[in-house]
Amino acid sequence: MSHELKIELELDAPAEKLYRCYTDPKLLQQWFAPKPWTIKSVDSDVRPGGRFNFVMASPEGQEFPNKGLFLAVEPNKRLVTTDAITPDEFQPSGPFMVAEITFEDLGNGKTKYRAVARHWSEETKKQHEEMGFEPGWTQTARQLEALAKTI
């Protein structure tokens, strides 16, 4: 049984610019949270084994820290992250998912964008669905597209 959630969209921006918006902390901060949520801070070391830390904030100001590692990095093509491992610990009972983002160049400045969230269990998959995976990740993909068009 698959514990995956995914979205696949055609974005009107080149893969290189979309990838840059993912890997430049200042750019990521501008689009990564579904509005009206925000990203308060980002710290990342984009390389296999590199860490990521970001803090997402609700409209009311409640903060949600997120941390993990990059598992795979293929510039302009693919990023894989997990929250199961951080530089300090392995947490198999508490993590949420492995995320894989791919960018497929379609030519003419367009990209096939695919985001897959692989969860540890049906329970965590369902939790993510209830949190609004599809509308939230689709909204942020469109925010990513809009930002990439400006750089």
C-alpha positions in Angstrom: 0.0 0.0 0.0 1.3 3.4 -0.9 1.4 6.2 1.6 2.1 8.8 -1.0 0.4 12.1 -1.7 1.4 14.0 -4.9 0.7 16.9 -7.1 1.8 17.3 -10.7 1.5 20.7 -12.5 2.8 22.4 -15.5 4.4 25.7 -14.4 5.1 28.6 -16.6 8.7 29.1 -15.6 12.0 27.4 -16.4 13.3 24.6 -14.2 16.5 26.6 -13.4 14.5 29.5 -11.9 12.1 27.1 -10.0 15.1 25.3 -8.6 16.8 28.5 -7.6 13.6 29.6 -5.7 13.8 26.3 -3.8 17.5 26.5 -2.9 18.1 30.2 -2.2 16.8 30.7 1.4 15.8 34.4 0.7 13.7 33.3 -2.2 12.3 30.2 -0.5 11.1 32.4 2.4 8.9 34.4 -0.1 6.8 31.5 -1.4 7.1 28.3 0.6 4.1 28.8 3.0 0.5 28.9 1.7 -0.7 32.5 2.3 -1.6 33.9 4.7 1.0 31.7 6.5 4.6 32.8 6.3 8.1 31.5 6.6 9.9 33.3 9.4 13.4 31.9 8.9 15.3 29.5 6.6 18.7 28.0 7.1 19.7 25.3 4.6 22.8 23.6 3.3 21.7 22.3 -0.1 23.7 19.1 -0.7 23.2 15.4 0.0 23.5 15.1 3.8 23.0 18.9 4.3 20.6 20.2 6.8 17.5 22.3 6.5 15.7 24.3 9.1 12.7 26.6 8.6 10.1 28.1 10.8 6.5 28.4 9.4 4.2 30.9 11.2 0.4 30.9 11.2 -1.5 34.2 10.6 -1.9 34.4 14.4 1.8 34.2 14.9 2.1 30.6 16.2 5.4 29.2 15.0 6.1 25.7 13.7 9.8 24.7 13.4 10.8 22.1 10.8 14.1 20.5 10.4 15.7 17.6 8.5 18.2 16.7 5.8 18.6 16.7 2.1 18.9 13.1 0.9 19.4 13.9 -2.8 20.2 17.0 -4.8 20.3 17.1 -8.6 20.6 20.8 -9.6 17.6 22.0 -11.7 16.1 18.5 -11.7 15.4 17.0 -8.2 15.5 17.5 -4.5 14.7 14.9 -1.8 14.4 15.8 1.9 13.3 14.0 5.0 12.4 15.0 8.6 13.4 11.5 9.8 17.0 12.4 10.1 18.5 15.6 11.3 22.2 16.4 11.9 21.7 15.5 15.6 19.3 12.6 15.6 17.4 9.8 13.9 13.8 9.9 14.8 11.9 7.0 13.2 8.9 7.3 15.5 8.3 11.0 15.1 9.0 12.0 11.5 6.3 12.8 9.0 7.7 12.1 5.5 10.2 12.1 2.7 9.5 14.7 0.1 10.7 14.5 -3.5 10.4 17.5 -5.8 11.2 17.1 -9.5 11.5 19.6 -12.3 11.2 18.4 -15.9 12.1 20.9 -18.6 9.3 21.0 -21.1 10.9 23.7 -23.3 9.6 27.1 -24.1 10.2 28.2 -20.4 7.7 25.6 -19.0 8.4 22.9 -16.4 6.6 19.8 -15.3 6.6 20.1 -11.5 6.0 17.1 -9.4 5.9 17.0 -5.6 5.6 13.7 -3.8 5.2 13.3 -0.1 6.0 9.7 1.1 4.6 9.1 4.5 5.7 6.5 7.1 2.1 5.2 7.6 -1.4 5.5 6.4 -2.1 7.5 9.6 0.5 10.2 8.8 -0.7 10.3 5.2 -4.3 10.9 6.3 -3.1 13.5 8.8 -1.3 15.4 6.0 -4.4 15.1 3.7 -6.5 16.6 6.6 -4.0 19.4 7.0 -4.7 20.4 3.4 -1.9 18.8 1.4 -3.4 19.2 -2.1 -4.7 22.7 -1.8 -1.8 23.9 0.2 1.0 22.4 -1.9 -0.8 23.5 -5.1 -1.1 27.0 -3.8 2.6 27.1 -2.9 3.5 25.7 -6.3 1.6 28.6 -7.9 3.4 31.0 -5.6 6.7 29.4 -6.6 5.8 29.9 -10.3 4.9 33.6 -9.7 8.1 34.3 -8.0 10.2 32.4 -10.5 8.8 34.6 -13.3 10.2 37.7 -11.5 13.8 36.6 -11.2 
